[in-house]
Amino acid sequence: MFRNKNVWILLTGEFIAGLGLWLGIIGNLEFMQEKLPSDFLKSLLLAAGLLAGIAVGPYAGKLTDQASKKTVMLLAGFVRAISVVFMLIAIATGSIWWMVVFLVLLQISAAFYFPALQAALPLIVADKDLLQLNGVHMNVSTLSRIVGTAVAGILLVVLPLAMLYVGSLVAYIGIFILTFFLNIDESKDHQTAKKGPSEETSFKDVFPIIKGLPIVFMTLIMTLVPVLFLGGFNLVVINISELQDSSAIKGWIYTSEGISFMIGAFFIKLISDRTSPYIILFACSFLIGGSQLLLYLADIPLLTIVAFALFGFSVGCFFPTAATIFQTKVPKDFHGRFFSFRNMLDRITYQIVLLISGFFLDLIGLQLMCVLFGGLSIIMTTVFYSRHRYLQTRTRTAKQDT
């Protein structure tokens, strides 16, 4: 797998793009802390970009299935680079509205880029290597987050805020250039699509596929559990920083969560052959709920870091498993539409959780909100697990009767 040029291009590109993304995210948090006092207003601002991504999702899925994945990634990369210019204008003018334009363009580019990327991965490696590639790909993404947040923290001290976005722009131009060197053989994929019933490539065609694949349907539902934590992640980090009166804790949180994520992604490769993917997803979901409950003690720095490390390990096991299930179980000629639908679902749930997080942070505070979300995560996981056991028992009974 690692002798494949395309794998190295995608991994290098992911690292560079991740650096740019996290320089921008830390810059966004700094800009919003300066301009918006309310957590709910911050969540509304972030939600504006997510809404734009949802709106173009169906078209992005159809285009990904019809056109070259490389072409879609190039167009999305170009828009992503252009978006940074509007954030530089926002900083120069002090206007929140230019930041809204930046977020909208950034999320539109993501709505096209990530389905194309997820659909491209099964085309460059064999199915047996997908779990390993997903784990490595997510580890590279996490490493770029650790380095990006650390570099951003240093740059904020010594350079003006605008320089973070200049660095982000350079990174996005770098990934745009790297994408030109991708060489993906999509001829078999297009032939399959032409022979199948999905010739008209209606976005709605993906729904019967999801319904007919119980493991895919259950995995989609299970992704709601980590989203309860991830949706308001940055707002939670800001509030912990304010609660502990420490800017340094932000870096420790991102670092501990990121390193634990990489350990989880490595660990899951070791146990995946011997453990049911359902068991992995359920166990990780319970751990995620536990990490949220632990944040009731968010005023204690050590326990805060432990909570985020536990969360990082859990999602490091959860997401590579979920991604591999989607890439191997969903037919390849539906990948574009499926991953677009998944991105839309993620964005909708992220948006809802983001708004609810902002509202609850203003209303009841960080610690009570974490207890509420942690309890909800554990209840949801228990319900999903009970439903799964019931369906398994019913299936076994039906087989015995026949």
C-alpha positions, 0 to 999 in steps of 0.5 A: 500500500505504501508503495502507491504514489497516490497514497503518499500524495493524499497523505501529504496533502491531508497533512498540509491541508490540516495545517491550514485548516487548524491555523484557520480554526484557531484564528476563528476562535481568536477573532470570535472571542474578540468580537462576540461575547455570547456563546450562542451568537458564536454558534449561530455564526459557525452554523451559517457555514454549515447550512451552506454545506448542507444546501449544496450536498445533493448536487455535490454527491451527484457530481462526485458520481458523474465526474472525475474525483480528481476534478471535483477535488481540484475545484473544491481546493480552488474555492477553499483557497479563495475563501481565505481572502475574505477572512483577511478582509474580515480582519482588516475591516473588523467585520463579522459579515466577511467572516460569514462569507469565508465560512460559507465558501469554506463549507461549500468547498468541504461539501464537494471535497470530502465525498470525492476524497472518501470515494477516491480511497477505495479506488487507489487501494484494495479493500483489504487495505482500507481499514489500515489506510483509513486509520493512517489517513485519520492519524495524519489528519490528527497529527496535522491538528496537533502541529497546527494548533501548536504552531497557531498558539505560538504564532498568535503570540509573536505575529498578528492574527492575519498571518495565521490566515496567510499560513492557511492560504499557503497550505491550501495552495500547496494541497491544490498543487499536489492534487494535480499529481494524483493518478486515479483509475476511475474507468472501472468505477464508471463502467460499473455505474453505467451498467447499474440501475443508477444511470440517472444518478438521482440523489434519492437512489442512495436511500434504498441502498442504506435501508437494505444494508443494516450494518450501514444504517446502524453505523450511520445512526451510531455516529450521532453519539460522537457528534454530541461531543464534537458539535460543540467541541471548540465552544467547550474548549473556549469555556474550559479555558475561561473556567480555568483562566488558562490559555495554555489548557487549549493546547494541552486539550488538543494535544492529548485528544490528538495523540490519543486519537492516533493511539486508538486508530493504531489499536483498532487495526490490531483488534479489528480481525478478532472483534465485531465492528458492532462491538467496537462501535458500542464500546467506543460510544459508551467510552465517549459518554463517560468522557463527557461525564468526566468533564463535570470536573472540568475545573481540574486541569488533569481530569480535563486532559484525561477526559479528552484523552479518553474521548480521543482514543474512543473516536480514534477507534470509532471513525476508522471502523465506521469509514471502512464499513461505509467504503466496503459495504456501500456499492462503489457507484453510489459512493459519491451520493452516499458520502455526500448524504453522510456529510449532509447528515453530519452537518445537520447534526453538527449544526443542531448540536452546535446551536444547542451547545451555545444555548446550554453554555449560556443557560446552565454552564459547561459542567451541567451541559457535559453531564446532560450530554454524557447521560444522553450519549450513554442512554442512546448507546444503551437503546441502540445496543438493546435494539441490535441484540433484539434484531440478532435474536430475531434473526437467529430464531427465524433461521432456526425455524426455517 
